[in-house]
Amino acid sequence: IFRAVNGVGLGIVQPLLFSLIADKSGASGRGRAFGFLLCTGNLGQTAFTAFATAIAPLQLGAMAGWQFALILISALSALIGLLVLLLVTDTAQVEQRKMVDILRDETPQLGQIFCLPTFLIIIGQGIFGTAPWFAFSYLT
């Protein structure tokens, strides 16, 4: 259950942050804002991985160290979500469309994107370039 809570917490935060940066930063500063977000995210991931690896074999009261690490990152993610809810104002919304309408209108464009050679190269690079780095995390 701890892994599920962790996954939900992390799955909510990153898309929310990307959307906020896209909405709140101007066109001239958007690249810098995304770069800062990704840099701090990678630094935080590296630091937390080292922390979680160090406490994983420990027993903290009735809880294993790895469980504590998952609960901690889940709580931090929930806290960030709460702070965003309380402190960030939403931008003006455009007309809401039903999911069926979105799928009907956007699916043909999605097919065109999947046919672009550059898109396929980017996806292929991501698949083969990312997998080894995930495998390294199992060596700790």
C-alpha positions, -999 to 999 in steps of 0.1 A, spaced: 0 0 0 30 23 7 41 20 -29 6 29 -42 5 60 -20 40 70 -32 30 65 -69 -2 85 -65 17 113 -48 44 115 -73 21 110 -103 1 141 -92 30 165 -86 50 164 -118 21 171 -143 8 198 -120 42 215 -119 46 213 -156 12 229 -161 19 256 -136 52 265 -153 35 266 -187 7 288 -174 27 311 -151 59 319 -170 62 341 -200 75 327 -233 109 342 -229 115 327 -194 97 294 -199 128 274 -209 147 286 -179 118 278 -156 115 242 -170 153 238 -168 153 249 -132 124 226 -124 141 196 -140 175 204 -125 161 207 -90 140 176 -96 170 155 -106 190 168 -76 162 160 -53 158 126 -67 195 119 -64 196 131 -28 164 112 -18 176 80 -34 208 82 -14 188 89 18 163 61 11 191 36 3 208 45 36 178 40 58 162 11 39 178 -16 60 171 1 93 141 -5 116 124 27 127 101 16 155 75 -7 140 83 4 105 110 -6 80 133 21 68 121 18 32 85 21 43 94 53 61 111 67 30 80 60 9 57 76 35 80 106 37 80 113 0 43 107 -2 37 132 26 60 158 10 41 154 -23 8 158 -6 21 189 12 32 204 -21 -2 197 -36 -19 213 -7 3 244 -9 -4 247 -46 -41 244 -40 -40 271 -13 -14 295 -28 -16 294 -66 -44 311 -84 -58 294 -114 -57 310 -149 -89 317 -168 -104 285 -181 -115 280 -217 -147 262 -225 -147 227 -210 -152 199 -236 -164 164 -229 -138 136 -231 -156 120 -260 -153 152 -280 -116 156 -272 -109 121 -283 -129 125 -315 -112 158 -324 -76 150 -313 -71 114 -324 -64 121 -360 -37 146 -350 -22 120 -327 -19 96 -356 0 122 -376 24 128 -347 32 91 -345 41 91 -382 68 118 -378 103 103 -381 117 128 -356 91 118 -330 100 81 -335 136 89 -330 130 109 -298 108 80 -284 134 54 -294 162 73 -278 141 77 -246 134 40 -244 169 28 -250 186 58 -232 165 56 -201 163 19 -194 199 14 -183 197 43 -158 167 26 -142 186 -6 -140 214 11 -121 191 19 -93 188 -18 -85 225 -20 -79 222 -2 -46 
